[in-house]
């Protein structure tokens, strides 16, 4: 399997799927008049941009779709959630992607109603480079303390107490964070704000915040690279990036007091029983479920309710409907949890209204 870092160097020009329930579409004949949004060869091209969080899975989905609908191609740029929101707002893309739902003031700037479409569930993990330590445990207080600059050494008393019997070095802790507007940052800082009153007051939560300490890197791939190459570093990244770059990942103490590893089961547990709002969004950060990993999140596609192009609307509907059903089985091998059935049912009904 290609590493994420090599995948992210390539420009995707991949295919989407047919609308659910529709029959096969014949390839356009030579000289056929292109449909709106199509090139001279009769192929429809959909442009998307946004979150790096789900990019490994989106890459796989699009590659599989290329086999199903070679007449509908998707170009997706992994530029971060902030970039995805900006581009869909400016209507320079057909769809955006974000891990953090758009704020009301962001949605108000769009020249039309934007619909959030949850696609999968992922986890933000604390990846670290600490030679000789393979089972690091972290509490919410430790994570907040490190990112506030209050815990600066790996053998700090609080870290040692959470890791009895583990030989921790006295090296300084190097902190890595996202330098770009990021849904991953929004999820991570939402977690910190929920567990640390000091973080909530001094830093807050959002796609871009002023981190008290550390070094910034662009994208999940940038933070992964920073952790990978610098011993003593800790950074927050989406689970798939940590796994594909063979980084060590800490166990986190959840709201119920259990130390939990990020697995498909623990990520799924965070979404058990969740009810989406009318705009199809929900937070599953710091779940009270005793089996839940505490930093889990939905990620969303952003599409206009009225795309102003019927052919493109149907092409994008088909892609999303396939992703919501057949595509979910492709998530677990890439460390993404499938959407709960009740969530899919509600999304299906909303996607069907796009025009």
FIFIVEX-637663 format. One line per 8 residues: number of its first residue (from 1); for each residue x, y, z of N, C-alpha, C. Coordinates in steps of 0.001 Angstrom, whole numbers, always signed. Atoms other than C-alpha are relative to their C-alpha. Layout:
BEGIN
NUM) X:Y:Z:X:Y:Z:X:Y:Z; ...
***
This chain:
BEGIN
1) +839:-1194:+0:+0:+0:+0:+875:+1245:+0; -794:-1203:+19:+1338:+3418:-870:-141:+755:+1297; +101:-803:-1202:+2161:+5609:+2053:-805:+1237:-289; +783:-1220:+158:+26:+8620:+2684:+843:+1122:-576; -833:-1091:+484:+2977:+10908:+2059:+171:-44:-1507; -134:+81:+1454:+3399:+9554:-1473:-1321:+228:-689; +1326:-226:+577:-342:+9553:-2107:-266:+1491:-135; +331:-1411:-16:-541:+13204:-1186:+801:+816:-997
9) -760:-706:+1018:+2057:+14132:-3820:-645:-93:-1365; +636:+214:+1300:-173:+12888:-6618:-1276:+816:-117; +1265:-688:+250:-3054:+14826:-8178:-1007:-1009:-470; +1013:+986:+356:-6187:+12767:-8281:-851:+515:-1142; +1022:-266:+1004:-8329:+12654:-11349:-748:-1298:-154; +618:+1308:-180:-10668:+9866:-10441:-1486:+49:-214; +1400:+94:+405:-14161:+8653:-11093:-938:-111:+1166; +1079:+165:-974:-17390:+8915:-9117:-964:-1052:-489
17) +898:+1101:+316:-20274:+6483:-9130:-1319:+449:-576; +1323:-295:+504:-23704:+6229:-10683:-966:+203:+1142; +999:-252:-1044:-26753:+7404:-8767:-613:-1308:+445; +532:+1237:-557:-28091:+4711:-6463:-1331:-345:-659; +1233:+457:+612:-30741:+2673:-8182:-40:+237:-1483; +23:-293:+1429:-29854:+3964:-11658:+666:-1091:-788; -600:+1006:+859:-28847:+1799:-14580:+1329:+461:-528; -1281:-364:+550:-25541:+1775:-16420:-136:+1141:-987
25) +6:-1145:+895:-24675:+4899:-18362:+913:-290:-1177; -792:+267:+1188:-23478:+4509:-21921:+1067:+1062:-163; -1048:-964:+269:-20210:+6142:-22887:-445:+911:-1143; +434:-905:+1042:-20776:+9257:-25003:+653:-349:-1331; -537:+281:+1329:-20356:+8774:-28719:+847:+1159:-478; -849:-1044:+553:-17844:+10734:-30744:-874:+1115:-543; +736:-1133:+499:-19066:+14203:-31480:-1214:+356:+823; +1161:-294:-833:-21674:+14128:-28728:+148:+1367:+635
33) -20:-1309:-629:-22611:+17479:-27240:+228:-157:+1499; -272:+164:-1420:-21055:+17765:-23746:-1138:+552:+852; +967:-504:-961:-23428:+18132:-20815:+636:+1126:+786; -593:-1047:-834:-23002:+21130:-18470:+1023:-595:+956; -1046:+492:-878:-19781:+20710:-16502:+860:-1076:-629; -767:+1047:+651:-18402:+18231:-19069:+1080:+597:-879; -1024:-457:+925:-15246:+18484:-21144:-376:-415:-1423; +314:+260:+1407:-15054:+18080:-24911:-231:-1476:-274
41) +174:+1429:+195:-14899:+14302:-24545:-1275:-542:+604; +1254:+428:-594:-18241:+14201:-22764:+119:-486:+1432; -183:+422:-1384:-16737:+13393:-19328:-392:+1133:+942; +324:-992:-1020:-18226:+15211:-16348:+1148:+75:+993; -1094:-201:-943:-15602:+16707:-14044:-537:+734:+1223; +382:-605:-1261:-16355:+17446:-10388:+1255:+396:+764; -1158:-509:-728:-13902:+19593:-8429:-337:+105:+1483; +193:-81:-1441:-13531:+19268:-4660:+1287:+358:+708
49) -1192:-355:-779:-11163:+20496:-1946:-371:+86:+1474; +243:-172:-1430:-10781:+20507:+1807:+811:-911:+883; -621:+696:-1134:-10020:+18307:+4792:+1055:-1029:-406; -1005:+1053:+160:-6849:+16217:+4971:-362:-1220:+854; +427:+1049:-944:-8424:+14168:+7825:-509:-1256:-720; +536:+1198:+650:-10408:+11828:+5466:+668:-340:-1321; -571:+142:+1338:-8090:+12049:+2461:+414:-1425:-370; -331:+1382:+380:-6722:+8473:+2614:-1223:-811:-420
57) +1221:+730:+356:-10281:+7116:+2552:-612:+545:-1283; +549:-573:+1227:-11486:+9561:-118:+797:-465:-1222; -833:+488:+1104:-8545:+8495:-2284:-413:-1404:-412; +405:+1384:+275:-9593:+4861:-1970:-1372:-34:-640; +1335:-45:+580:-13235:+5640:-2658:+41:+406:-1471; -38:-503:+1369:-12418:+7586:-5791:+677:-992:-944; -663:+1017:+820:-10066:+4894:-7045:-957:-1136:-335; +968:+1059:+248:-12794:+2280:-6647:-1105:+475:-938
65) +1036:-559:+857:-15321:+4564:-8316:+433:+156:-1447; -513:-124:+1358:-13079:+4973:-11319:-377:-1229:-818; +356:+1242:+683:-13932:+1371:-12119:-1495:-41:-351; +1443:+48:+157:-17673:+2057:-11893:-511:+1043:-987; +481:-1083:+843:-18170:+5390:-13625:+1158:+780:-621; -1102:-728:+639:-15285:+6372:-15911:-444:+1259:-716; +494:-1206:+681:-17541:+9069:-17413:-167:+1180:+951; +113:-1078:-989:-17625:+11104:-14158:+1288:+28:+802
73) -1307:-66:-658:-14270:+12259:-12815:+0:+1033:+1114; -86:-880:-1166:-13446:+13825:-9462:+1449:+396:+236; -1300:-512:-422:-10458:+16028:-8674:-151:+529:+1415; +101:-443:-1393:-9941:+16456:-4912:+1360:+461:+494; -1228:-554:-556:-7304:+18703:-3338:-65:-38:+1524; -84:+116:-1456:-6313:+17915:+250:+719:+1235:+541; -593:-1293:-375:-5778:+21485:+1507:-381:+449:+1405; +437:-390:-1335:-7355:+21523:+4973:-1438:+483:+7
81) +1412:-353:-112:-10859:+22203:+6231:-256:+1479:-249; +169:-1436:+221:-10382:+25971:+6249:-11:+340:-1483; -36:-218:+1444:-9460:+25900:+2570:-1240:-541:-686; +1201:+574:+587:-12404:+23644:+1780:-1213:+894:+188; +1107:-918:-273:-14859:+26025:+3446:+122:+1249:-863; -213:-1205:+806:-13309:+29005:+1642:-378:-238:-1459; +233:+240:+1415:-13483:+27393:-1781:-1459:-315:-316; +1417:+258:+275:-17059:+26082:-1489:-797:+1291:+163
89) +678:-1282:-186:-18134:+29511:-213:+148:+871:-1245; -265:-797:+1203:-16538:+31151:-3251:-490:-690:-1269; +521:+815:+1100:-18057:+28431:-5465:+1060:-237:-1077; -1072:+368:+927:-14677:+27679:-7043:+149:-1515:-85; +40:+1463:+50:-15326:+23951:-6350:-1453:-449:+34; +1359:+554:-40:-18367:+21701:-6653:-361:-525:+1382; +241:+421:-1382:-17955:+20374:-3113:+1234:+299:+835; -1088:-196:-943:-15869:+21152:-63:+31:-1170:+970
97) -89:+1044:-1017:-14797:+18974:+2850:+571:+607:+1271; -440:-540:-1284:-14393:+19755:+6530:-282:-998:+1111; +244:+816:-1191:-14104:+18001:+9878:-821:+790:+1012; +753:-857:-914:-15539:+20964:+11781:-1168:+610:-757; +1134:-618:+687:-19068:+22038:+10825:+211:+1502:-176; -95:-1436:+230:-19300:+25514:+9351:-727:+748:+1115; +643:-854:-978:-20089:+28214:+11889:-1098:+806:-693; +1082:-774:+611:-23285:+30234:+11340:+501:+1198:-807
105) -516:-1162:+722:-21243:+33270:+10330:+711:-395:-1291; -615:+488:+1235:-19337:+31179:+7782:-1067:-366:-1021; +1079:+407:+900:-22523:+29702:+6330:-715:+1208:-584; +709:-1196:+455:-24032:+33193:+6059:+701:+669:-1181; -758:-603:+1104:-21287:+34215:+3619:-205:-728:-1324; +173:+798:+1216:-22195:+31480:+1121:-1183:+521:-820; +1075:-493:+864:-24349:+32449:-1904:-1095:-1038:-215; +1010:+1047:+85:-26776:+29603:-1181:+89:-874:+1231
113) +5:+880:-1172:-27671:+26984:+1425:+966:-1159:-203; -965:+1088:+54:-24832:+24549:+2122:-453:-1127:+923; +404:+1185:-755:-25620:+21011:+3293:+1253:-744:+463; -1071:+837:-536:-23265:+19038:+5576:-383:-1461:-200; +259:+1420:+232:-23030:+15379:+4554:+1077:-819:+719; -987:+855:-672:-21272:+13123:+7125:+385:-1182:-891; -458:+1077:+877:-19158:+10528:+5322:+634:-1159:+746; -676:+1051:-766:-17184:+8583:+7953:+340:+547:+1376
121) -416:-407:-1340:-15852:+8684:+11519:+1483:-319:+162; -1425:+205:-219:-12194:+9137:+12353:+402:+423:+1400; -514:-360:-1323:-10002:+9762:+15377:+1218:+891:-139; -1212:-807:-132:-7463:+12424:+16254:+826:-628:+1116; -835:+711:-970:-4552:+10772:+18047:+1226:+826:+356; -1268:-604:-413:-1476:+11875:+19943:+1116:-938:-420; -1129:+788:+493:+1425:+10485:+17937:+1284:+538:+631; -1214:-442:-675:+4848:+10551:+19557:+1213:-788:-500
129) -1269:+609:+370:+8485:+9772:+18862:+860:-54:+1253; -708:+173:-1261:+10001:+8421:+22048:+645:-1376:-2; -662:+1299:+94:+12527:+5628:+21445:-12:-761:+1324; +34:+843:-1187:+12064:+2755:+23884:-1319:+16:+737; +1312:-83:-655:+8512:+3740:+24885:-1076:-345:-1019; +973:+461:+995:+5829:+1792:+23052:-1430:-25:+517; +1348:+89:-577:+2856:+2015:+25415:-312:+1209:+874; +195:-1236:-762:+2567:+5636:+26515:-1483:+230:+305
137) +1353:-344:-416:-563:+6567:+28487:-51:+1475:+372; +156:-1423:-280:-1828:+10131:+28703:-1396:+276:+553; +1268:-455:-547:-4550:+11725:+30795:-362:+1337:-645; +365:-1321:+537:-6540:+14813:+29726:+861:+1114:+594; -811:-1023:-659:-4560:+16846:+32270:+1404:+68:-586; -1343:+28:+588:-1249:+15727:+30758:-12:+607:-1400; +71:-522:+1368:-2312:+16475:+27176:-137:+1525:+15; +177:-1451:-103:-3536:+19950:+28130:+1264:+663:+525
145) -1221:-562:-575:-416:+20545:+30238:+1124:+97:-1012; -1042:-21:+1031:+1886:+19646:+27349:-256:+1122:-997; +299:-1005:+1014:+83:+21892:+24868:-114:+1416:+563; -49:-1314:-639:-132:+24746:+27395:+1435:+414:+332; -1383:-288:-337:+3617:+24518:+27944:+309:-149:+1469; -203:+185:-1435:+3224:+23553:+31586:+764:-1281:+310; -769:+1239:-130:+4672:+20037:+31172:+1017:+0:-1132; -1038:-211:+1013:+7996:+20316:+29371:+998:-1146:-117
153) -932:+1129:+9:+9903:+17088:+30170:-788:-1312:-41; +692:+1280:+110:+8976:+13515:+29310:-71:-743:+1334; +32:+686:-1300:+9813:+12349:+32839:-673:+850:+1078; +780:-797:-955:+7543:+14959:+34454:-779:-929:+938; +653:+830:-1012:+5928:+13634:+37623:-1378:-491:-441; +1349:+391:+423:+2414:+13616:+36116:+45:-1076:-1085; -142:+1007:+1057:+3551:+11661:+33058:+451:-1320:+602; -507:+1210:-648:+5445:+9198:+35254:-1100:-709:+788
161) +1084:+604:-784:+2416:+8643:+37507:-1008:-742:-874; +933:+661:+921:+272:+7732:+34489:+627:-1206:-685; -720:+1075:+687:+2956:+5319:+33261:+923:-742:+960; -839:+707:-968:+4170:+3236:+36235:+775:-1136:-666; -838:+1058:+548:+7055:+942:+35377:+617:+310:-1346; -545:-387:+1307:+7840:+2777:+32126:+1188:+934:+223; -1198:-835:-132:+11344:+4235:+31823:-125:+1174:-957; +183:-1212:+801:+10757:+7786:+30623:+1284:+820:-8
169) -1218:-816:+62:+13678:+9907:+29390:-251:+1399:+543; +111:-1366:-505:+14383:+13345:+30789:+62:+1038:-1095; -85:-918:+1134:+14348:+14873:+27316:-1136:+1015:+6; +1029:-1017:+153:+12449:+18034:+26541:-1063:-487:-983; +1104:+344:+894:+9049:+17617:+24890:-90:+1051:-1106; +221:-890:+1138:+8774:+19106:+21394:-1436:-172:-466; +1421:+23:+340:+5185:+19998:+20521:-192:+378:-1470; +320:-309:+1400:+3870:+19894:+16942:-1495:+254:-127
177) +1409:-322:+217:+614:+21444:+15757:-215:+424:-1452; +331:-391:+1367:-1176:+22367:+12528:+145:+1505:-178; -178:-1421:+283:-167:+25694:+11012:-1096:+546:-909; +1059:-425:+922:-3053:+25769:+8500:-1357:-94:+686; +1354:+106:-518:-6777:+26231:+9127:-481:-1433:-132; +129:+1458:+1:-7704:+22709:+10096:-1172:-492:+818; +1044:+672:-754:-10710:+20641:+11081:+579:-911:+1059; -665:+837:-993:-8294:+18315:+12853:+327:+827:+1241
185) -256:-913:-1116:-7241:+21281:+14993:-1294:+335:+728; +1282:-312:-632:-10898:+22140:+15603:-459:-1129:+915; +390:+1154:-809:-11601:+18620:+16870:+892:-113:+1234; -949:+134:-1104:-8457:+18502:+19007:-200:+1097:+1043; +161:-1096:-960:-8985:+21938:+20567:-1380:-31:+664; +1294:+202:-650:-12675:+21148:+21184:+164:-970:+1176; -272:+956:-1077:-11444:+18185:+23207:+718:+679:+1162; -740:-659:-1069:-8923:+20274:+25135:-877:+984:+771
193) +884:-956:-671:-11538:+22942:+25868:-1021:-705:+886; +989:+746:-782:-13903:+20247:+27176:+604:-630:+1248; -637:+659:-1153:-11342:+18770:+29601:+851:+951:+837; -885:-924:-702:-9317:+21841:+30616:-595:+1411:+20; +505:-1375:-106:-10917:+25079:+31907:+1061:+1035:-365; -1088:-931:+313:-7514:+26762:+31557:+163:+131:-1502; -111:-57:+1466:-7264:+25809:+27878:-1188:+758:-597; +1212:-653:+526:-10844:+26936:+27260:+88:+1513:+155
201) -84:-1437:-274:-10140:+30336:+28823:+1137:+665:-766; -1185:-641:+574:-6648:+31008:+27453:+135:-181:-1512; -244:+306:+1416:-6737:+29374:+23995:-1314:-160:-774; +1276:+212:+678:-10238:+28211:+23087:+65:-1109:-1029; +103:+1060:+1000:-11288:+26002:+20201:-317:+596:-1357; +280:-464:+1353:-11441:+26370:+16444:+971:-580:-999; -875:+529:+1059:-9814:+25568:+13117:+1389:+627:+58; -1291:-674:-167:-7052:+28098:+13858:+18:+651:+1375
209) -164:-615:-1316:-5905:+28990:+17369:+1478:+351:+171; -1387:-352:-295:-2763:+30539:+18812:+529:-960:+1057; -552:+978:-936:-899:+27613:+20362:+1069:+667:+863; -967:-623:-905:+1101:+28642:+23440:+1441:-431:-259; -1352:+513:+242:+4085:+26439:+22495:-20:-886:-1238; -116:+1000:+1051:+5371:+24282:+19676:+385:+526:-1362; -370:-277:+1379:+6191:+24134:+15992:-1164:-360:-912; +1097:+241:+910:+3602:+24408:+13243:+437:-746:-1251
217) -246:+718:+1253:+3400:+22123:+10201:-1315:-67:-770; +1199:-52:+827:+981:+22092:+7282:-566:-1388:-260; +691:+1246:+298:-1567:+19306:+7007:+304:-1104:+987; -285:+1191:-798:-1837:+15984:+8799:+1329:-616:-407; -1255:+565:+482:+1038:+14867:+6597:+1197:+766:+525; -1101:-806:-517:+3190:+17766:+7798:+297:-294:+1457; -195:+323:-1423:+2633:+17046:+11489:+550:-1416:+154; -528:+1372:-36:+3182:+13316:+10880:+1488:-19:-305
225) -1410:-60:+370:+6480:+14127:+9186:+853:+606:+1092; -733:-643:-1085:+7538:+16401:+12040:+239:-980:+1142; -145:+985:-1076:+6890:+13674:+14617:+963:-1107:-425; -811:+1113:+505:+8517:+10999:+12470:+1492:+302:+32; -1420:-336:+189:+11788:+12868:+11989:+668:+600:+1231; -586:-693:-1149:+12267:+14485:+15419:-285:-739:+1300; +191:+681:-1281:+12769:+12337:+18548:-409:+982:+1092; +480:-844:-1083:+11004:+13706:+21607:-1228:+819:-354
233) +1125:-807:+464:+8143:+15154:+19556:-1334:-700:+230; +1373:+474:-74:+4417:+14777:+20143:-855:+909:-880; +852:-797:+864:+1741:+15901:+17693:-1349:-674:-181; +1333:+557:+217:-1963:+15456:+16992:-244:-159:-1505; +253:+309:+1409:-2867:+13787:+13685:-1193:-951:-93; +1052:+987:+231:-5680:+11740:+12183:+613:-1386:+44; -521:+1347:-247:-5276:+8037:+13010:+609:-639:-1242; -513:+642:+1214:-4806:+6899:+9399:+1411:+464:-328
241) -1344:-519:+289:-1766:+9165:+9013:+1024:-583:+956; -922:+594:-967:-184:+7848:+12202:+292:-1444:-350; -177:+1406:+337:-733:+4239:+11136:+833:-176:-1261; -684:+174:+1277:+490:+4685:+7581:+1444:+480:+30; -1391:-427:-145:+3670:+6410:+8748:+680:-689:+1181; -564:+845:-1059:+4246:+3834:+11539:+421:+781:+1236; -268:-768:-1212:+4090:+6319:+14392:-618:-685:+1217; +574:+476:-1246:+3523:+5334:+17998:-1142:+929:+391
249) +1192:-755:-369:+136:+6430:+19352:-320:-249:+1470; +265:+120:-1432:-728:+7130:+22997:-1417:-504:+270; +1323:+333:-526:-3628:+5580:+24903:-482:+1207:+794; +530:-1163:-707:-5928:+8287:+26280:-1023:-425:+1041; +983:+239:-1050:-7918:+8298:+29495:-1292:+695:-388; +1262:-595:+434:-11572:+8836:+28571:-812:+533:+1176; +829:-638:-1028:-14396:+10510:+30468:-365:-953:+1124; +357:+1001:-1006:-15181:+7244:+32283:+1191:-473:+812
257) -1182:+357:-763:-11606:+6903:+33548:+793:-1172:-544; -713:+1127:+604:-10491:+4083:+31240:+1005:+495:-1029; -969:-300:+1044:-7353:+4239:+29126:-397:-791:-1243; +535:+612:+1215:-8466:+3531:+25561:+917:+277:-1191; -744:-159:+1253:-6549:+2929:+22346:-975:+363:-1115; +873:-316:+1132:-7939:+4338:+19083:-133:-1203:-933; +288:+1142:+858:-9503:+1351:+17326:-1338:+242:-676; +1306:-129:+651:-12476:+895:+15013:-1112:-145:+1033
265) +1019:+239:-1018:-14437:-399:+18005:-163:+1207:+935; +100:-1121:-944:-13583:+2498:+20329:-451:+1283:-694; +480:-1158:+762:-14160:+5096:+17593:-1496:-130:-244; +1427:+243:+215:-17531:+3514:+16778:-792:+237:+1284; +687:-161:-1282:-18431:+3525:+20485:-303:+1464:+285; +229:-1432:-218:-18099:+7312:+20516:-1254:+494:-708; +1163:-427:+782:-20925:+7546:+17958:-1259:-795:+316; +1175:+813:-332:-23276:+4995:+19541:-1128:+868:+548
273) +1169:-728:-474:-26744:+6461:+19949:-34:+1466:-352; -24:-1422:+337:-25782:+9833:+18500:-1182:+348:-906; +1099:-501:+831:-28619:+11856:+16966:+486:+1249:-731; -426:-1156:+780:-27722:+14207:+14138:-1002:+1134:+130; +878:-1165:+12:-29111:+17721:+14230:-670:+105:-1368; +689:-175:+1281:-31352:+18963:+11436:+969:+326:-1131; -997:-290:+1035:-28238:+20185:+9608:+1038:-1122:-126; -808:+1227:+138:-26727:+16667:+9900:+1366:+78:+670
281) -1267:-87:-721:-23976:+17598:+12369:-177:-484:+1439; +4:+413:-1401:-23069:+16277:+15822:+1433:-106:+488; -1318:+174:-611:-20107:+16330:+18177:+21:-1302:+789; -165:+1233:-767:-18859:+13015:+19560:+1314:+34:+783; -1219:-189:-781:-15797:+14443:+21327:-286:-226:+1478; +89:+242:-1440:-15256:+13289:+24937:-1297:-721:+366; +1214:+774:-223:-18081:+10744:+24800:-11:-623:+1395; +109:+640:-1315:-19378:+9404:+28142:-6:-1524:-76
289) -14:+1458:+164:-19447:+5862:+26704:+1320:-543:+560; -1241:+507:-618:-16927:+3874:+28829:+938:-702:-976; -840:+672:+992:-15662:+2097:+25699:+511:+948:-1079; -285:-938:+1086:-15238:+5256:+23623:+1390:+598:+76; -1221:-799:+111:-12010:+6812:+22409:-437:+1469:+44; +543:-1338:-281:-12302:+10458:+23524:+146:+1072:-1079; -141:-1048:+1027:-11164:+12360:+20397:-406:-587:-1349; +554:+542:+1235:-13421:+11041:+17637:-891:+1058:-642
297) +774:-1024:+687:-15279:+13001:+14990:-568:-511:-1317; +473:+131:+1370:-17514:+12856:+11956:+826:+926:-876; -531:-952:+972:-16106:+14435:+8814:-1050:+154:-1084; +1129:-360:+844:-18319:+16108:+6231:+424:+448:-1399; -42:-679:+1285:-18693:+16909:+2557:-939:+1195:+75; +813:-1213:+47:-20077:+20389:+1912:-502:+188:-1428; +579:-136:+1346:-22474:+20725:-1025:-1141:+1011:+57; +1127:-927:+72:-24954:+23349:-2146:-1295:-774:-200
305) +1307:+625:+175:-28591:+22364:-1816:-460:+137:-1449; +285:-232:+1418:-29053:+23889:-5285:+1336:+236:-701; -1303:-104:+664:-25950:+23227:-7395:-51:+811:-1289; +179:-801:+1210:-27377:+25180:-10354:+463:-730:-1254; -398:+831:+1148:-26324:+22335:-12661:-536:-1399:+276; +677:+1252:-299:-28621:+19318:-12773:+894:-1210:-213; -863:+1141:+291:-26066:+16988:-14346:+1034:-203:+1108; -986:+109:-1078:-23429:+17778:-11703:-651:-439:+1309
313) +697:+392:-1224:-25977:+17450:-8911:-227:-1501:+22; +248:+1435:+60:-26888:+13953:-10079:+1308:-791:+108; -1285:+679:-102:-23232:+12979:-10498:+518:-20:+1425; -465:-67:-1383:-22390:+14157:-6975:-898:-819:+916; +913:+855:-767:-25514:+12482:-5560:+426:-1461:-103; -394:+1389:+198:-24400:+9200:-7065:+1243:-365:+783; -1237:+254:-744:-20939:+9457:-5554:-278:-110:+1498; +269:+3:-1438:-22257:+10285:-2094:-831:-1206:+410
321) +834:+1157:-341:-24905:+7551:-2163:+812:-1289:+8; -876:+1179:-8:-22304:+4936:-3073:+909:+12:+1233; -892:-117:-1149:-19948:+6237:-376:-723:-326:+1308; +775:+230:-1221:-22709:+6083:+2256:-369:-1460:+199; +396:+1403:-88:-23407:+2429:+1472:+1191:-912:-315; -1106:+899:+355:-20853:+321:-436:+1347:+507:+511; -1296:-565:-383:-18024:+2702:+427:+347:-164:+1466; -284:+100:-1442:-18393:+2258:+4203:+881:-1202:+335
329) -801:+1202:-267:-16825:-1218:+4032:+1486:+233:-245; -1402:-296:+294:-13600:+357:+2754:+663:+800:+1120; -550:-838:-1060:-13181:+2464:+5907:+870:-717:+1014; -782:+645:-1064:-11998:+13:+8605:+1427:-385:-370; -1396:+303:+318:-8898:-1220:+6713:+905:+1236:-8; -761:-1254:-4:-7843:+2455:+6546:-176:+763:+1319; +135:-539:-1355:-8740:+3079:+10229:-1077:+1083:+129; +1186:-850:-143:-12058:+4892:+9702:-1172:-898:+374
337) +1148:+792:-445:-15233:+3678:+11426:-1215:+284:-879; +1204:-203:+814:-18442:+3134:+9416:-1034:+847:+746; +1087:-773:-586:-21397:+5438:+9987:-1066:-941:+559; +1106:+809:-514:-24176:+4014:+12205:-1161:-15:-986; +1100:+168:+957:-27205:+2733:+10262:-1024:+1121:+97; +995:-1064:-176:-29557:+5329:+11763:+489:+1324:-572; -591:-1213:+563:-27169:+8102:+10725:-78:-33:-1524; +52:+142:+1458:-26977:+6785:+7169:-1408:+235:-523
345) +1390:-159:+434:-30764:+6656:+6918:-389:+1474:-62; +342:-1416:-16:-31087:+10323:+7866:+748:+757:-1101; -772:-661:+1044:-28305:+11364:+5471:-583:-321:-1374; +588:+412:+1273:-29860:+9381:+2604:-1163:+908:-387; +1188:-810:+281:-33077:+11331:+2896:+383:+1426:-396; -428:-1382:+315:-31219:+14659:+2806:+699:+66:-1348; -729:+2:+1272:-28934:+13765:-103:-965:-77:-1180; +987:+152:+1078:-31991:+12832:-2164:-664:+1319:-379
353) +653:-1294:+285:-33198:+16454:-1956:+892:+956:-781; -903:-899:+727:-30150:+17953:-3683:-482:+170:-1432; +486:-271:+1354:-30898:+19583:-6998:+981:+876:-754
***
